[in-house]
């Protein structure tokens, strides 16, 4: 918590008068006394200051105050010298951010220190030195403006870096939890989670526009994360990419299946990511259930997309039959093999996938793929010719969908 700032010259300052310099010089002998009084008495009135360790007050803060006082007095003697050295004030601002001190408390300490220095100058002034006192106060306030900016900038930069570091640590913990490389109980403990959880899978495609630049992608992820924080609470943790990802949040007592929270989440995400947002939520009773819940949520969204369900919130009951078709059993390999004749024709596989997703609407399929509807018809005819699947029939449609799901081509 630094106190009195050095002066930053905003262009050339006029030299202070000999009278102003003489008044300031009479305060130099009081530097140590002022520093002790600020560190041990004046700042006690600031929120949170009393909880600081005694050595921080007596060593760090007192030293920073003395440094600020001496820099101010040095600049009074020579306004043509280089601007005050801000390195110690920036260092202390970064430390206070790391310790969690509120920014308003830090900035109030600077303002309080400036006021104490003004009091010292005022008390030292005698009759006839009013003009000199005004010069010094003007000099002090201009320097205070500059240092407040530097301290706030450093604090916010450090806070942003700490937040990004913490977020990345959480991402690595979620990744380890989902892929099984971390013990679930350890991951939960470090993430600050406990009890039943809601595991959400998000799918937020960008559509058919060209790939966004990296900066736009990062901005998109940040916006999605902001919506998650506001909807599910900041205690929710996530592993996101530009196209979606997973979120783990504490289960709410009044919303055990997460339906209400996810409906609100879906509505908010659609406002910033478009109408194609999809999500599914599965509850996990214990940390050990989280990886399976994440896979189930992902599969629900995957199946809903493949069978042409409208975007939005998906539940297991919405895709119960199709989900069953996507599970592997003794018949799975033979069903998946139905599409082998077109396995080396990605454009045909993609046309089939989009056609099923768009519920056999040839014009909608054509718009999505950027093709003429006749081209879609020709591709579908070629698929039928090579595979023998009549996707216009209920049986052929079910087999084609199951084959796509089992192959992972959806």
Residue pairs with C-beta under 8 A, 6 or more apart in sequence:
1 43
1 46
1 49
1 52
1 60
1 61
1 64
1 92
1 96
1 101
1 105
1 106
1 109
2 61
2 64
2 65
2 67
2 68
2 88
2 89
2 92
2 93
2 109
2 110
2 113
2 151
3 35
3 38
3 39
3 43
3 61
3 64
3 65
3 68
3 69
3 109
3 110
3 112
3 113
3 116
4 65
4 68
4 69
4 72
4 110
4 113
4 114
4 116
4 117
5 68
5 71
5 72
5 84
5 86
5 89
5 110
5 113
5 114
5 143
5 144
5 146
5 147
5 148
5 150
5 151
6 68
6 71
6 72
6 75
6 83
6 84
6 85
6 86
6 89
6 143
6 147
7 71
7 72
7 75
7 83
7 84
7 139
7 140
7 142
7 143
7 146
8 83
8 84
8 86
8 142
8 143
8 146
8 147
8 150
9 79
9 83
10 142
10 146
13 79
13 139
13 142
14 79
15 79
15 80
16 24
16 76
16 79
16 135
16 136
16 139
17 131
17 132
17 135
19 129
19 131
19 132
19 135
20 76
20 131
20 132
20 133
20 135
20 136
20 139
21 76
21 77
22 132
23 121
23 124
23 125
23 129
23 132
23 133
23 136
24 73
24 76
24 77
24 121
24 136
25 73
25 77
26 124
27 34
27 73
27 117
27 120
27 121
27 124
28 73
30 120
31 66
31 69
31 70
31 73
32 66
34 65
34 69
34 116
34 117
34 120
35 62
35 63
35 65
35 66
35 69
36 62
37 116
38 61
38 62
38 65
38 112
38 113
38 116
39 57
39 58
39 61
39 62
39 65
40 57
40 58
40 62
42 112
42 113
42 116
43 49
43 57
43 61
43 109
43 112
44 50
45 112
46 105
46 108
46 109
46 112
47 102
47 105
48 101
48 102
48 105
49 57
49 105
49 109
52 61
60 92
60 95
64 88
64 89
64 92
65 113
67 88
68 89
68 113
69 117
71 84
71 85
72 84
72 117
72 140
72 143
74 81
74 84
75 81
75 84
75 139
75 143
76 136
76 139
79 139
83 146
84 143
84 147
86 147
86 150
89 147
89 150
89 151
89 154
90 150
90 151
90 154
93 106
93 150
93 151
93 152
93 154
93 155
93 158
94 154
94 155
94 157
94 158
96 106
96 155
97 103
97 154
97 155
97 156
97 158
97 159
97 162
98 158
98 162
103 152
103 155
103 156
103 159
106 151
106 155
107 148
107 151
107 152
110 144
110 147
110 148
110 151
111 144
111 148
114 140
114 141
114 144
117 140
118 137
118 140
121 133
121 136
121 137
121 140
122 133
125 132
125 133
170 191
170 237
170 238
171 238
171 239
171 240
173 182
173 187
173 190
173 191
173 237
174 187
174 191
174 237
174 238
174 239
174 246
174 248
175 181
175 239
176 182
176 187
177 184
177 187
177 188
177 191
177 248
177 287
177 290
177 291
178 239
178 246
178 290
178 291
178 294
179 291
180 291
184 286
184 287
184 288
184 290
184 291
185 287
187 287
188 194
188 287
191 237
191 248
192 235
193 235
193 237
193 248
193 250
193 287
194 250
195 250
195 251
196 250
196 251
196 256
196 283
196 284
196 285
196 286
197 248
197 249
197 250
197 251
197 283
197 284
197 287
197 290
197 293
198 232
198 248
198 249
198 250
198 251
198 252
198 258
198 261
198 281
198 282
198 283
198 284
199 246
199 247
199 248
199 281
199 282
199 283
199 284
199 290
199 293
199 294
199 297
200 232
200 246
200 247
200 248
200 249
200 258
200 262
200 265
200 279
200 280
200 281
200 297
201 244
201 245
201 246
201 279
201 280
201 281
201 294
201 297
201 298
201 300
201 301
202 224
202 240
202 244
202 245
202 246
202 247
202 269
202 277
202 278
202 279
203 243
203 244
203 276
203 277
203 278
203 279
203 301
203 305
204 220
204 224
204 242
204 243
204 244
204 269
204 273
204 274
204 276
204 277
205 243
205 244
205 274
205 276
206 212
206 220
206 242
206 243
207 274
207 276
208 368
208 370
212 220
212 242
217 242
220 242
220 273
221 240
221 241
221 242
223 272
223 273
224 240
224 269
224 272
224 273
225 238
225 240
227 265
227 268
227 269
227 272
228 236
228 238
228 247
228 265
229 236
230 268
231 261
231 264
231 265
231 268
232 247
232 249
232 261
232 265
233 249
233 250
235 249
235 250
236 247
236 248
236 249
236 250
237 247
237 248
237 249
238 245
238 246
238 247
238 248
239 245
239 246
240 246
240 247
246 294
246 297
246 298
248 284
248 290
249 258
249 261
251 258
251 283
252 258
252 261
254 260
255 261
256 283
257 281
257 283
258 281
258 283
259 281
259 313
259 315
261 281
262 279
262 280
262 281
262 313
263 313
265 279
266 277
266 279
266 312
266 313
269 277
269 279
270 277
270 311
270 312
275 311
276 311
277 311
277 312
278 301
278 304
278 305
278 311
278 312
278 313
278 314
279 301
279 312
279 313
279 314
280 296
280 297
280 298
280 300
280 301
280 304
280 313
280 314
280 315
280 316
281 297
281 313
282 293
282 294
282 296
282 297
282 300
282 316
283 293
284 290
284 292
284 293
296 316
299 323
299 326
300 314
300 315
300 316
300 318
300 319
300 323
301 314
302 326
302 405
302 410
303 319
303 322
303 323
303 326
303 405
303 410
304 314
304 318
304 319
304 322
305 357
305 410
306 322
306 353
306 356
306 357
306 401
306 404
306 405
306 410
307 319
307 322
307 356
307 357
307 401
308 356
308 357
308 358
308 359
309 318
309 319
316 323
322 401
322 405
325 398
325 401
325 402
325 405
326 402
326 405
326 406
328 406
332 406
335 399
335 402
335 403
335 406
336 403
336 406
336 407
337 403
338 387
338 388
338 389
338 399
338 400
338 403
339 349
339 352
339 387
339 400
339 403
339 404
339 407
339 409
341 386
341 387
342 348
342 349
342 352
342 382
342 383
342 386
342 387
343 349
347 379
348 379
348 382
348 383
348 386
349 404
349 409
350 369
351 365
351 369
351 371
351 376
351 379
351 380
351 383
352 380
352 383
352 391
352 400
352 404
353 404
353 409
353 410
354 365
354 368
354 369
355 362
355 365
355 376
355 380
355 391
356 391
356 397
356 400
356 401
356 404
358 364
358 365
358 368
360 391
360 392
360 397
362 373
362 376
362 377
362 380
363 373
365 371
365 373
365 376
366 372
366 373
366 375
366 376
369 376
380 391
383 389
383 391
384 390
384 391
389 396
389 399
389 400
390 396
391 397
391 400
403 409
404 410
